[in-house]
């Protein structure tokens, strides 16, 4: 956890913005029987994070005996420093209501929640979960999702290639992405466990972004972070084109324009503005003419 926070600070200095979140883990990170001590350690680390750091915490599931204590300890002591609380094993919007009440009681009524969707039933209810006002993002939990099928999905459905081939896994990924986009939330792609195979990971991140509509992705190793940023970032030509169109639109007071022989209007202006937002969020350089618009925008 300390190394992750150190890397985040180093990359923030390099890119001029905080380009990834660090999620301190209680669900899988705490030893059995040591949940309370681990929660206290997470609270201490979150409270002591550097200014501008984006630190989150994954607590235990809402039906776990340690959940309430996780939230009371970590949110109660460090809620003002947290970017969000990740809730695993979410099955319904009722679980989000439960988590929101606990977070509110710990003194952070505006703190956002992220949910891990890890079962067939949760995928079925993903639109309902994404619609909850406290939800900011849904993440796909690949390993638990495959395991929940009792062997009906083969083991390679958890692999870097199989997870993009098996119909049930692909359907789940598309449902979660669609639910997020329907409700203005952020879809976050699952981990890739083959962390030493950079080429395979790069291709997985590219497919998650370009084919499935994911705008965030989990990493489990420092070497994966730059590959995620590259996959999620627009390329330089798209950034230049978006800047030119948005600048021309601003000069025209956002009326329709002709640009490079094509009609551009408010629908396409939104798209090109989002290209610039993604470039900023992933640490890509912006043309000097549009950079002032993002000087005060959090990454």
C-alpha positions, 0 to 999 in steps of 0.5 A: 500500500505504501509503495502504491501511494509513493508511485501515485505521487511520483506519477502525479509529479510527472504528469502534472495530475493524479492519473490513477486512484489507489484503493487500499484493500480490506476485503482480501488485504486483511488477515482473518481475525485481524480485520479491525487492526487492518482497518485501523492501518488503512485509516491511518494511511488514508488520513496521512496521504499527500495533498491531491492524492486520490485514495479509496478503500475497499471494505468488506461486503455489507453482509460480512461481520467486519463491514460496519467496523470497516466503515466506522473506523476508516470513514470515521477517521479518514472520510475527508481524505477518501475519493470513494468507498468500494463495496464488493459483492454487491447484489442489489440496490438494497446493498448500496442503501445499506452501505450508504447508511453506514457511510452517512453514520460515519460522518461522510454523507457526500462520499461516493460509492463504487460497486463490484458486480461479481455474480450473475444476479448482480449483472441482471440488476446492474441497471438498478444498481447504477441508477442509485444516486450514491453510485459513481462507478461499477466494476466487473469482478471477473474471477468471482463471476466465473466461479459463481457459475459452478464450473459452467464457464471454463477456467480460461474464461478468467484468462486474458484471452478467454474473458474476451471470448466466452459469451457469458463473460462478454455479455456481463461486461457489456451489461455493466458498461451499458448500465453505467453509460445509461446512468452517467456512471463510470464503467471500470474493467476487471483485472488481468492477472497475467501481469508479466505479459505486457503485450497481452495486457495492452491488448486487453486494455485496448479492447476494454476501451475501444470495443466494450466502452470501459473508461477505467480499468483495474491494475494489480501491478505497477507495470500495468498502470501506464498500459492502462493510461495509454489504452484509455487515452485518445491518440494525439490526432484525435486530441488535435482534431477535438481541440480544433473543433471545440475552439471553432465551436466556441468562436461560433458561440456553439452554433453549427459549423462546417469543419474539414468538410463536415457538419459539426453541432452540439452533439459532436461538440460534446463528444470532442469535449469528452475527448479532451477530458479523457486526454486531461485525465490520462495525463496526455498533453493538450494543445496550448489553446485549450489547456487553460480550460482544464487548469482548474479541472480535477483530473 
